[in-house]
Amino acid sequence: MAQGQSNLPVSNVHCEVLMRQTFNSYGGITTAGLTQDNRVGNVQKVNNSRLNAATNKGILAGSVVAVVGSAQIGPASDMDATTFDKVVGIAVNDAVGNPYESSSAVASQKVVYMHGTGTVLRTDIYETKDYATGGTTLTYTAGDELYASANGLLTNASGMVVTTPAAGNTVVGILLEAPTAADPYMTLQMRI
């Protein structure tokens, strides 16, 4: 297997943790964390080439989570200028689970997320289009700062606030290895 290549058999449903600092499940998962539609909505969502008709609802493994209320963790999506910097980590598993696997978030009403500077992970879930146009393809390069998009996915442009990453927008991670046509996974080191 080549450097950085995943040994996982299924795309669009996971992230691969290479080195971790902390797993956390503090706070209950919000209803949106279990029910948000990841394919219907804004043009950026609809045109995302990393998601497909089989993509689960709710928080996806590899997507960004945030504090959205008292002891409440939810998807870092549809946030506004007062909440865009409250991201706390990246989800380890899809909230609603996958066929033939445990649905721990549904059972416990909590989502497991990872955080901690030094955590390194690979994911094939990220934005592929710019928010402003929904059609401009994003290009990722090693060293890019990654933010939470308006959809709660990793992006190097147009963070949660619709314009270019706003002052104070939380840097979720630094891109170590950019995705390619041959290997659609991005590798990042977390900064939160």
ZIDASUL-V531681 format. One record per residue. N is the residue number from 1. RES is the residue in three letters. PHI is phi in radians with two decimals (999 if undefined). PSI is psi in radians with two decimals (none if undefined). OMEGA is omega in whole degrees, 0 to 359 (* if undefined). Layout:
[[N	RES	PHI	PSI	OMEGA] [N	RES	PHI	PSI	OMEGA]]
This chain:
[[1	MET	999	2.39	182] [2	ALA	-1.27	2.79	177] [3	GLN	-0.90	2.23	175] [4	GLY	1.36	-0.03	182] [5	GLN	-1.41	2.41	182] [6	SER	-1.36	2.57	174] [7	ASN	-1.81	0.17	181] [8	LEU	-1.49	2.46	189] [9	PRO	-1.43	-0.36	188] [10	VAL	-2.07	2.33	177] [11	SER	-1.69	2.90	175] [12	ASN	1.19	0.21	180] [13	VAL	-2.36	0.26	186] [14	HIS	-2.83	2.99	163] [15	CYS	-2.35	2.71	183] [16	GLU	-1.95	2.04	182] [17	VAL	-1.52	2.07	181] [18	LEU	-1.64	-0.64	179] [19	MET	-2.64	2.24	184] [20	ARG	-2.18	2.64	173] [21	GLN	-1.75	-1.03	186] [22	THR	-2.47	2.36	166] [23	PHE	-1.83	2.45	184] [24	ASN	-2.41	2.61	174] [25	SER	-2.45	0.52	179] [26	TYR	-1.26	2.40	178] [27	GLY	1.57	2.49	179] [28	GLY	-1.35	2.63	178] [29	ILE	-1.39	2.46	180] [30	THR	-1.36	2.85	177] [31	THR	-1.01	-0.73	179] [32	ALA	-1.08	-0.52	179] [33	GLY	-1.09	-0.41	179] [34	LEU	-1.82	-0.35	190] [35	THR	-2.12	-0.19	184] [36	GLN	-1.01	2.47	179] [37	ASP	-1.55	2.13	183] [38	ASN	-1.57	0.00	182] [39	ARG	-2.08	-0.31	183] [40	VAL	-1.93	2.39	178] [41	GLY	2.51	-2.21	184] [42	ASN	-1.27	2.90	184] [43	VAL	-1.08	-0.60	179] [44	GLN	-1.07	-0.76	178] [45	LYS	-1.11	-0.88	185] [46	VAL	-1.07	-0.64	183] [47	ASN	-1.59	0.05	182] [48	ASN	-1.19	2.07	183] [49	SER	-1.40	-0.11	178] [50	ARG	-1.59	-0.16	179] [51	LEU	-1.95	2.71	179] [52	ASN	-2.52	-3.11	184] [53	ALA	-1.05	-0.41	181] [54	ALA	-1.55	-0.02	181] [55	THR	-1.07	2.29	180] [56	ASN	-1.07	2.79	169] [57	LYS	-1.46	2.91	178] [58	GLY	1.38	-2.98	180] [59	ILE	-1.09	2.34	178] [60	LEU	-1.77	2.56	173] [61	ALA	-1.01	2.28	182] [62	GLY	1.63	-0.07	178] [63	SER	-1.64	2.89	187] [64	VAL	-1.61	2.41	177] [65	VAL	-2.02	2.75	184] [66	ALA	-2.51	2.84	172] [67	VAL	-1.35	2.16	183] [68	VAL	-2.13	0.05	178] [69	GLY	3.12	-3.14	180] [70	SER	-1.09	2.03	182] [71	ALA	0.93	0.64	180] [72	GLN	-2.18	2.20	177] [73	ILE	-1.98	2.34	180] [74	GLY	-2.56	-3.10	179] [75	PRO	-1.15	2.47	177] [76	ALA	-1.44	1.18	182] [77	SER	-2.39	2.76	179] [78	ASP	0.90	0.60	179] [79	MET	-1.57	2.84	183] [80	ASP	-2.02	-3.00	185] [81	ALA	-1.10	-0.31	179] [82	THR	-1.63	-0.22	184] [83	THR	-2.13	-0.05	187] [84	PHE	-1.14	-0.30	183] [85	ASP	-1.82	0.38	183] [86	LYS	-1.81	0.44	178] [87	VAL	-1.22	2.51	183] [88	VAL	-2.17	-0.20	180] [89	GLY	2.99	-2.95	180] [90	ILE	-2.15	2.32	182] [91	ALA	-1.14	2.42	180] [92	VAL	-1.47	-0.67	182] [93	ASN	-2.25	2.74	170] [94	ASP	-1.07	2.37	184] [95	ALA	-1.08	-0.67	181] [96	VAL	-1.60	0.06	178] [97	GLY	1.32	3.11	180] [98	ASN	-2.23	2.85	178] [99	PRO	-0.95	2.42	176] [100	TYR	1.16	0.40	176] [101	GLU	-2.40	2.77	181] [102	SER	-1.10	2.44	176] [103	SER	-1.84	1.24	188] [104	SER	-1.10	-0.64	181] [105	ALA	-1.16	-0.68	178] [106	VAL	-1.15	-0.75	183] [107	ALA	-1.24	-0.73	186] [108	SER	-1.69	-0.24	187] [109	GLN	1.09	0.53	176] [110	LYS	-2.36	2.67	176] [111	VAL	-1.98	2.34	177] [112	VAL	-1.51	2.21	178] [113	TYR	-2.31	2.70	180] [114	MET	-1.91	2.63	177] [115	HIS	-2.75	3.00	178] [116	GLY	2.04	2.15	176] [117	THR	-0.97	2.29	183] [118	GLY	1.88	-0.30	175] [119	THR	-1.16	2.25	179] [120	VAL	-2.10	2.30	181] [121	LEU	-2.52	2.84	174] [122	ARG	-2.10	2.44	177] [123	THR	-2.58	2.62	175] [124	ASP	-1.91	0.27	177] [125	ILE	-1.90	1.95	179] [126	TYR	-2.90	2.94	178] [127	GLU	-1.28	2.45	176] [128	THR	-1.98	-0.17	181] [129	LYS	-2.21	2.68	178] [130	ASP	-1.30	2.51	182] [131	TYR	-1.18	-0.73	187] [132	ALA	-1.04	-0.70	183] [133	THR	-1.88	-0.47	183] [134	GLY	1.28	-0.07	183] [135	GLY	-2.18	-0.36	180] [136	THR	-1.29	2.15	181] [137	THR	-1.27	2.33	177] [138	LEU	-1.43	2.51	175] [139	THR	-2.02	2.26	180] [140	TYR	-1.84	2.46	180] [141	THR	-2.35	2.45	177] [142	ALA	-0.89	2.35	182] [143	GLY	1.73	-0.20	178] [144	ASP	-1.06	2.48	169] [145	GLU	-1.41	2.40	180] [146	LEU	-1.96	2.41	182] [147	TYR	-2.15	3.02	171] [148	ALA	-1.52	2.28	178] [149	SER	-1.38	3.07	176] [150	ALA	-1.11	-0.28	179] [151	ASN	-1.77	0.05	180] [152	GLY	1.43	0.27	177] [153	LEU	-1.88	2.82	178] [154	LEU	-1.21	2.48	177] [155	THR	-2.68	2.73	175] [156	ASN	-1.80	0.08	181] [157	ALA	-2.54	2.69	176] [158	SER	0.82	1.30	179] [159	GLY	-1.10	-2.79	185] [160	MET	-0.97	-0.63	174] [161	VAL	-1.38	2.39	192] [162	VAL	-1.04	-0.55	180] [163	THR	-1.30	-3.04	177] [164	THR	-1.02	2.76	185] [165	PRO	-0.78	2.09	185] [166	ALA	-1.28	2.76	175] [167	ALA	-0.98	2.25	180] [168	GLY	1.56	-0.12	178] [169	ASN	-1.05	2.23	186] [170	THR	-1.16	2.22	173] [171	VAL	-1.41	1.99	181] [172	VAL	-1.35	-0.68	181] [173	GLY	-2.91	3.04	177] [174	ILE	-2.01	2.29	182] [175	LEU	-1.27	2.14	178] [176	LEU	-1.64	-0.65	181] [177	GLU	-2.47	2.14	183] [178	ALA	-1.38	2.60	175] [179	PRO	-1.21	2.65	177] [180	THR	-2.31	3.02	177] [181	ALA	-1.10	-0.62	181] [182	ALA	-1.35	-0.54	180] [183	ASP	-2.42	1.74	187] [184	PRO	-1.32	0.04	179] [185	TYR	-1.41	2.45	170] [186	MET	-1.85	2.52	177] [187	THR	-1.95	2.30	180] [188	LEU	-2.40	2.73	171] [189	GLN	-1.91	2.20	185] [190	MET	-1.26	2.62	177] [191	ARG	-2.01	-0.03	181] [192	ILE	-1.97	none	*]]
